[in-house]
């Protein structure tokens, strides 16, 4: 068998995925929806989400244009060195690979918004006929996003490698995907949490009105935010992780030589997509079943399928069993991280219930207990990532020099093999959250609200699990990218310049200290952006309640000016999103030109460790506070309107930018800086102050 056979086979499975995606899309779209009020509110959400996306992409297109110019001038070597025409073809290919990556990332976000804004209406309407059909609408809507993202990422990598055979170009493709994902996650996260915090503070805390009360001017912006942050942003994020893991593995596979290594990467990635297609097709929920159990069951089925199919392929094509073992180790650790995250964020577990109990004593105790459990929750995932990297290295190192790091990269590929199912579960969350809001605003009745509340509660838990999974996957991916960085530098130098990084070397230690600080400052920039933007939106909500007669009282035919809050959210997010991303990229370049490749090695190590810790802490503590609030709202510790509820709402508003803005953006940030370092490694080798 040749490399081409496996690449073409992967493309064929991508096409199968697109056929299934089209079927699921048509199925969701055909579901009945006859309530005019729900349809009109759904149209407002769709319009707001698409408006934000168009404005965001127009800003990011300018950024991509600037980066394309920089790539052309500096890579693979500065344009002023040597004969201009010698590297012209390679320069153009790198620029095209970068643009290709940005385009595919944008497409992933657009596809997600399109299906999510249809599925939310269908899910709300289907709840009138029971929970099982409503669940299926939400899940299949998310599955459209999941299969489209994985299919397009695998297709992009396959076509680029098939056309050029140049693994370094894949890093350019990955950088395009990562840079767009970084800004999309930051921008979407700032928008969604601006609206969510503003709606909660004025609605629940000040006025004591329900979560999705149509009188609240920020309620439509909140629903728009679910789509631009949790659907488009997270889709771009996991698209980036999937591409980066494959790119890192292929860079090392080609450096090691041997066609089998390249074939394994494409084979396992394609089988992961096939497993997700089958798992999605088997997802069902009975009338009395638990939606969370149904989501977890489909994930476990997909995991088992991948283990079995990859083992059969390893035997049939005589692949190296040690590398298969590393891939399966990565996948199993991903599932374990998900289980650990579930323990700390599920309202059926002690941590959430303990925080809800603490809320009776006031918001300070809500915050203190939530922060404590958030830090506790980081330990299992950090240990899991460390053990999977160590295990994969030790398992593959006996094969030969360089295979230890290749084993780590294949553990990342294995962990992300079922990413189609993971994205499906993740996108399900905001779809059913929107459906719950539509049910309340459309007056569909208490029975429908009870069903959508159950779906939404499962969605919150699953979103927390998928965030933990994506952070863990990013951890393994960037360790693999560190190996790709070493490989690229040594190849460029024509000798072994970097064997390892000695932390007693002052340059390495300098880089570690700076790298460790970057995720904290990166998070601070985003959270301050949410803070400033939310203050503007709260002022607008107050203005409308004061100036629009009858709005606060809920008089008939009196409607708030929803578009004003959507505009504030959009403009503020676009104003704030660039600074965080540029800070991370420019800091990386500065460290590289100051301390060279040794400092960059330390920088990446510090950035990875600090970034993973902060990302896990913020994502899990935010999910815990959110579900503590929902646990109280379901009638515990005094229920809605009680002192415990008001304290829990404060905790949730603190947790919102933790779990949906800064936390999940950090894993994209560590991927971006790793790719910047790898792409510019030869420049840092040639030009540095020390």
Buried (B, 14 or more C-beta within 10 A) or exposed (E): EEBEEBBEBBBEBBEBBBEBBEEBBEBBBEBEBEBEEBBEBBEBBBBBBBBBBEBBBEBBEEBBEEBBEBBBEBBBBEEEEEEEEEBEEBBEBBBBBBBBBBBBBBBBBBBBBBBBBBBBBBBBBBBBEEBBBBBBBBBBBBBBBBBBBBBBBBBBBBBBBBEBEBBBBBBBBBBBBBBBBBBBBBBBBBBBBBBBBBBBBBBBEEBEBBBBBBBBBBBBBBBBBBBBBBBBBBBBBBBBBBBBBBBBBBBBBBBBEEBBBBBBBBBBBBBBBBBBBBBBBEBEBEEEBBBBEBBBBBBEBBBEBBBEBBBEBBEEBEBBEBBBBBBBBBBBBBBBBBEBBBBBBBBBBEBBBBBBBBBBBBBEBBBBBBBBBBBBBBEBBBBBBBEBBEBBBEBBBEBEEBBBBBBBBBBBBBBBBBBBBBBBBBBBBBBBBBBBBBBBBBEBEEEBBEBBBBBBBBBBBBBBBBBBBBBBBBBBBBBBBBBBBBBBBBBBBEEEBBEEBEEEBEBBBBBBEBBBBBBBEBBEBBBBBBBBBBBBBBEBBEEBBEEBEEBBEEEEEEEBBBBBBBBBBBBBBBBBBBBBBBBBBEBBBEBBBBBBBBBBBBBBBBBBBBBBBBBBBBBBBBBBBBBBBBBBBBEBBBEBEBBBBBBBBBBBBBBBBBBBBBBBBBBBBBBBBBBBBBBBBBBBBBEBEE
